[in-house]
Amino acid sequence: MSGRGFVSNLLHNASVIVSALSQTQTNGGCSLGTNYAPKLPSFLSNNPIVNGYPWGTLSAQSSDPEQPPNTGAIRTYDFTLSRGTIAPDGYEKSALLVNGQFPGPTIEANWGDTIQVTVHNEIASPAEGTSIHWHGLLQQGIPWQDGVPAVSQCPIAPGDSLTYSFRATLYGTTWYHSHFSSQLVGGLWGPLIVYGPKNTPYDIDLGPISLSDYYHRDYYTVVQDVMGTDLTKIRPASDNNLINGKMNFDCSNTNGTVQVNGTTCTNNAGLATFNFQSGKKHRLRLINPSSQAIEKFSIDGHTLTIIANDLTPVVPYNVSVVTLAIGQRTDVIVTGTGNSSGAYWMRATISGGQCTEPANQPYALATVYYENANTSSVPQTIGGDDPTDPCSGDPLTDTVPYYSQGINTPTTTTTIAVDFLINSTNHLVWTLNNSTFRGDYNNPILLLSKTGNNTAYPPTANVYNFGNQSTIRIVLNNLTPTSHPWHMHGHTMSVLAQGTGTWDGTIVNADNPQRRDVELLPAGGYLVVQWDQNNPGVWPFHCHIAWHLSGGLYANILERPADIANLPITSQTYQTCRNWATWSGSNNVNEIDSGL
């Protein structure tokens, strides 16, 4: 990882760390990564407490995490989506913001609570549709709350509002983001924390820590390149790497404010910072909301104890480096074993190699100060070696769910080949079994299925209708030279096998396999996942690299269509479609990608 030469250049040889920009200038109203960012509680207490906890006697070891308590509590949030000017790394740009913040506000709830979020679309100049997806939450029995345009809803039209209402059916660390084109790359995302039973003790919850690649260009300009015919531009390199939306950028060879490509750029904009206490156990909630980066996370001189992957608590195990693919989360415990006056570097590095995507500047740094440290001092620590594979995460043998759960015999096994091709108009598109996806914003597939239309989908809808089959196993074979972070909506996948070459039928930890909602499909390799069909709906199943999703690397899982006909889809969902039809009927919708 990055050494002292990089740090010296990054800080322009400064002997102290002083932010040249205010938090408002870099991140709007967001406080993450600052000394005044709030520590998180063990749970929210403004609700009934039974036997000391909102979830009563339920525990991490003996209680199914997909069977939440009925707390009766409602957590309400109000989000306004709009454009605003920020400079997270000193490079000033127009970004998409939630309530004027980047990252967006942190949603907090207890396991079993109802979360209600009213989303106002005030995106203008130009106006765009939008939606918000609540990543990893199952939307059991309410698939129209999943927040995916062209699938579970129509886009929220400019000037329109939509209230999402759903239960926190799992607990742990996750995030929300726009699922309209690549708006999440433009800034529309934020953390979502669900408090639940502990599977290991800790003293301090430092809250969400996001690790994200970053582009100085607006997302739509990048999508234009990705979906264009100049094949030298289809793998756009990110410009920087951020921790909690913060990092410095080398604007020039001199200090001060300069113009870069006609844009104001300020050196030493400011790094994220965190406080440790000697001897205390700190919980860090790591999130990768990147567009294309596999992130490698570490803290100099400290061991990281992994206690959860995505929304699945795991039997704790120690690592020196945490690997996070796009969309993945990992919760770690870090014991304060450093010097009480010590200052240490926290690091996130974008993984490099043929199996990964390019980055112009792959290193992110943040400071960790102990209680007696000089909080403007420059840490002098050196990063250790990275023993991990650049293209994959921890071995499946290491990741054992804390709540043990076996798998059923599949009633259907489907093999899907992941590939790409140059189509008749000389555009590169990504394919599943030789078919690429393109969404129809005006005709969401869930609403079509509700009317009984379960067969007349165009080939570009990429619908896999598994009918009333009880257990589905998917074998993904990657025919491409890059890894793909694969995400499932509506279910937590059991991950049965992963590797290079061809699957030999061996299942890893068959009695209690890893469960995640995102897992890496290795370059030139395979990924085998499974789920039980207990949640009727239309569920996206896709690569989470933004540009691959733009290029159509996506399928719709049609689950128990006979039961979809009986779902009580809300009138608000249909009104959103009528409002979108009115707006799109008199405005040009530039859907130059898959729409998602």
VODODO-866600 format. One record per residue (C-alpha): x, y, z; residue in three letters. Coordinates in steps of 0.05 Angstrom, whole numbers, plus 5000, padded with zeros to 4 digits. Layout:
! VODODO-866600
XYZALA;...
***
This chain:
! VODODO-866600
500050005000MET;501950744995SER;508250955032GLY;511451595058ARG;513051874989GLY;505751864970PHE;503652175036VAL;508852735029SER;506352894959ASN;499152854981LEU;500253365037LEU;505053794996HIS;510453665048ASN;506353985103ALA;508653835174SER;501553865202VAL;494753665175ILE;490354275166VAL;484154265122SER;484254835071ALA;476654775060LEU;470954755109SER;466554135116GLN;460854525083THR;465254655022GLN;467553935016THR;461353535036ASN;455554015048GLY;451653845111GLY;454853165122CYS;458853065187SER;461852375172LEU;469352355178GLY;469652955225THR;471153005300ASN;463853195312TYR;460852605276ALA;456352255327PRO;458151585356LYS;452551075346LEU;448650765403PRO;447450025415SER;440250135395PHE;435050685390LEU;431550755457SER;425451185440ASN;421050565433ASN;418649985477PRO;424349605511ILE;423248875530VAL;428348505573ASN;433249075561GLY;432749095484TYR;427849305430PRO;428248585403TRP;427048275471GLY;430147595481THR;432047485408LEU;439547355398SER;444747335343ALA;446246595354GLN;439346295363SER;434646755324SER;433546745249ASP;435747435225PRO;430247415172GLU;424847345226GLN;424748045258PRO;420748265318PRO;414748705308ASN;416949325346THR;411349775321GLY;416350355317ALA;416350795255ILE;422651175234ARG;421051755188THR;425852125142TYR;424952665090ASP;429752685031PHE;430453234979THR;434753044919LEU;437953624883SER;444253884851ARG;449454264890GLY;456754474888THR;461654094932ILE;469153934931ALA;470253274969PRO;477553244949ASP;478453984933GLY;476153924861TYR;469854344857GLU;464054034818LYS;456553994812SER;454053364846ALA;447453024862LEU;446053094936LEU;441152834989VAL;438853415033ASN;444953805010GLY;449653265036GLN;454952795008PHE;454652245031PRO;447252285045GLY;444152275115PRO;444951635156THR;438451265166ILE;437950915234GLU;432850395258ALA;432249795303ASN;431249095277TRP;423749025262GLY;422249765258ASP;418550075199THR;422650585159ILE;418851115121GLN;422651575074VAL;419252115032THR;423552264971VAL;422652934935HIS;425652974866ASN;428253684858GLU;433853504809ILE;434154064758ALA;438554364703SER;437653854674PRO;431653514706ALA;431852764714GLU;427552204741GLY;430051834801THR;428751274852SER;431951024916ILE;433750284929HIS;434650025000TRP;440549564988HIS;440248885021GLY;433448965054LEU;428748415031LEU;422148795021GLN;418548155042GLN;411548175013GLY;412348894988ILE;416748854925PRO;414049524899TRP;418249854955GLN;424849604925ASP;426150254888GLY;428250014819VAL;425350404760PRO;422749984702ALA;422349394750VAL;418549544814SER;416350254800GLN;416450814749CYS;421651364762PRO;419751934808ILE;418552504760ALA;421853184770PRO;417753574820GLY;414352944845ASP;414952584912SER;414351864934LEU;414151565004THR;417550895013TYR;415350475073SER;418649825091PHE;420949415151ARG;428049315175ALA;427648565165THR;435148455174LEU;440148805219TYR;447149085210GLY;450449565162THR;447749735093THR;446450335048TRP;441450655001TYR;442550924932HIS;439251164869SER;437850614818HIS;436351094761PHE;441851024710SER;448551164746SER;446051714792GLN;449351384851LEU;456051554818VAL;453752274818GLY;452852264893GLY;445951984909LEU;447551484965TRP;448151445041GLY;448850955099PRO;443150555130LEU;444250255199ILE;439649745231VAL;441349595304TYR;440548875326GLY;443348345373PRO;450848335382LYS;454947725364ASN;461147995399THR;462048545451PRO;464949235435TYR;465449905470ASP;464850445417ILE;460950465351ASP;464650945305LEU;459050885254GLY;459250825178PRO;465850875140ILE;464950905065SER;470550725017LEU;468950984947SER;472151144881ASP;470651834854TYR;469952184787TYR;470952914774HIS;466552894713ARG;458952864721ASP;456152154717TYR;452252264652TYR;458552474615THR;461951834637VAL;455851424617VAL;456151744548GLN;463351484541ASP;461650794568VAL;455750724521MET;459251034461GLY;462750704402THR;469850914421ASP;472050274455LEU;478050624486THR;473150984533LYS;468850404558ILE;473150294620ARG;473550994650PRO;478851084703ALA;476551404768SER;480152044790ASP;480751924865ASN;478951484924ASN;475151734985LEU;474051535057ILE;467351795083ASN;467052245022GLY;473752595037LYS;480852585009MET;486153064982ASN;487653144908PHE;494153384878ASP;491554004841CYS;498454244819SER;505654264840ASN;504454884882THR;500255004943ASN;493855404942GLY;487755454898THR;488755344823VAL;484755224761GLN;484654504734VAL;480954414669ASN;477455074682GLY;475054844751THR;477155104819THR;481554604855CYS;484354684925THR;490154284953ASN;489653975023ASN;482153995022ALA;481753545083GLY;482052825105LEU;477152425146ALA;479152325218THR;477351825273PHE;478751785348ASN;480951145383PHE;481251015458GLN;486650575488SER;484349875506GLY;477349985478LYS;473949575424LYS;471550005366HIS;466249785315ARG;467450045244LEU;461849955194ARG;465349915126LEU;461350055062ILE;463650044990ASN;458850484949PRO;463750544891SER;462250554817SER;467450024798GLN;472749944852ALA;474649344894ILE;477149664959GLU;482449405006LYS;481949695076PHE;487049695133SER;489450095193ILE;496950125204ASP;499149695263GLY;492149435280HIS;488548775271THR;481448775243LEU;476448275271THR;470848145221ILE;464048045255ILE;459148135197ALA;459148105121ASN;453448495088ASP;447448385134LEU;449847715160THR;453347665228PRO;459247165223VAL;463546785271VAL;469047305285PRO;475747215250TYR;481947645244ASN;484947965182VAL;490048505167SER;486348735104VAL;478948745089VAL;476648655017THR;470249004996LEU;467148934927ALA;462149454903ILE;455849434945GLY;458948995000GLN;459449175073ARG;463848885128THR;463349045202ASP;469948995240VAL;472149065312ILE;478849425323VAL;481849415392THR;485650035413GLY;492549715420THR;496450325396GLY;500350835435ASN;495751305475SER;499151905441SER;499651555374GLY;497251765305ALA;495951235252TYR;493951205179TRP;487450885159MET;487950655087ARG;483450455029ALA;486650234965THR;483150084899ILE;485349384878SER;489449354814GLY;490548834760GLY;487548574696GLN;481548304734CYS;479748994762THR;477849674735GLU;482650264725PRO;483950834775ALA;488351444763ASN;489451534838GLN;487750904877PRO;489751104948TYR;485451395004ALA;487851605072LEU;484551805137ALA;487551945206THR;486651555270VAL;488451925333TYR;488851645403TYR;486552035464GLU;493152385478ASN;495352495406ALA;496653165373ASN;490653175326THR;494053595274SER;500253155270SER;501952755207VAL;502052005223PRO;508851695210GLN;506350975206THR;507750515146ILE;502550055115GLY;503749315116GLY;503748815059ASP;497148615029ASP;496547855030PRO;489747834996THR;487947654924ASP;486748284883PRO;480647974849CYS;476847634905SER;475047684979GLY;476347225038ASP;475746475025PRO;468746205035LEU;471545735088THR;473146345132ASP;466246655130THR;461546245174VAL;454746555191PRO;453646635266TYR;446546375259TYR;447145695228SER;442745545169GLN;443244975119GLY;440744945047ILE;435244565012ASN;435944124951THR;434744574890PRO;428544454849THR;431544844791THR;438844954771THR;440345474717THR;447145624686THR;448346334662ILE;454246544620ALA;456847254633VAL;459947574572ASP;460048184527PHE;459448324453LEU;459748884402ILE;452748974375ASN;450549174305SER;451349924321THR;458549814346ASN;456749904420HIS;459649434472LEU;454149124514VAL;454448614570TRP;450447974564THR;447447414604LEU;446646794560ASN;447647264501ASN;442147744521SER;443048454545THR;438048844588PHE;434549494574ARG;429049774619GLY;422450084600ASP;421150634651TYR;413850684633ASN;412249944641ASN;415249654705PRO;415548894701ILE;412448804770LEU;406249194749LEU;405748804684LEU;406148154723SER;400748404771LYS;396048424711THR;397747704692GLY;402747884638ASN;408247384653ASN;410347154584THR;410047724534ALA;416448074556TYR;421348314503PRO;428047944501PRO;431448574529THR;427548494595ALA;431947894611ASN;426547554652VAL;427846884685TYR;421046614705ASN;422046074758PHE;414646004770GLY;412945654835ASN;419545274841GLN;421545264915SER;429145304913THR;433445624858ILE;440745494845ARG;444545924796ILE;451345764767VAL;454646394739LEU;460346264691ASN;464646874676ASN;467346874606LEU;470547554615THR;477347764642PRO;474548204697THR;471248054764SER;463948234775HIS;460648384843PRO;454048024837TRP;447948294875HIS;441247974890MET;435048374909HIS;429548084953GLY;433947524981HIS;440347395019THR;444046894975MET;447246265001SER;454146264969VAL;455845544954LEU;462145584912ALA;466846084880GLN;473246014840GLY;476946024774THR;475745534718GLY;469645084720THR;465644884782TRP;466744154801ASP;460344094842GLY;463644194910THR;459644614960ILE;463544995013VAL;460744935084ASN;454544575059ALA;451544555129ASP;452145315138ASN;454645675076PRO;456346405072GLN;450346865062ARG;451147545028ARG;447247994982ASP;453548154941VAL;459047664922GLU;464747704873LEU;464447294809LEU;471947184794PRO;474847354726ALA;474646724683GLY;471346354739GLY;464746154771TYR;460046344827LEU;454545874852VAL;448846174893VAL;442245924918GLN;435846194951TRP;428945944970ASP;423046264933GLN;419446544994ASN;418547254970ASN;413947344909PRO;416147914864GLY;420848134808VAL;427848154836TRP;433948464802PRO;440048004796PHE;445948404769HIS;453148624768CYS;454149224813HIS;459549564771ILE;455750184749ALA;458350174678TRP;456949434668HIS;449849534694LEU;449150114645SER;451349634591GLY;445849134609GLY;449148624655LEU;442648494691TYR;436947984697ALA;430047994728ASN;428147404771ILE;420547304766LEU;418646944830GLU;411946604841ARG;408047014790PRO;401446704811ALA;402347024879ASP;404447694850ILE;397347754823ALA;394847784895ASN;399848304921LEU;396548944948PRO;400749424907ILE;399250124932THR;395550654893SER;401551114904GLN;405650644861THR;400850724803TYR;400251474813GLN;407851524808THR;407251194740CYS;401751664718ARG;405952264740ASN;412051984704TRP;407951864640ALA;405552594642THR;412552874651TRP;416052404602SER;410552534550GLY;412753264544SER;420153204562ASN;425852834529ASN;428452244570VAL;435552104549ASN;435951364567GLU;442551224534ILE;444050624577ASP;440150044607SER;436450544651GLY;439250254715LEU;
***
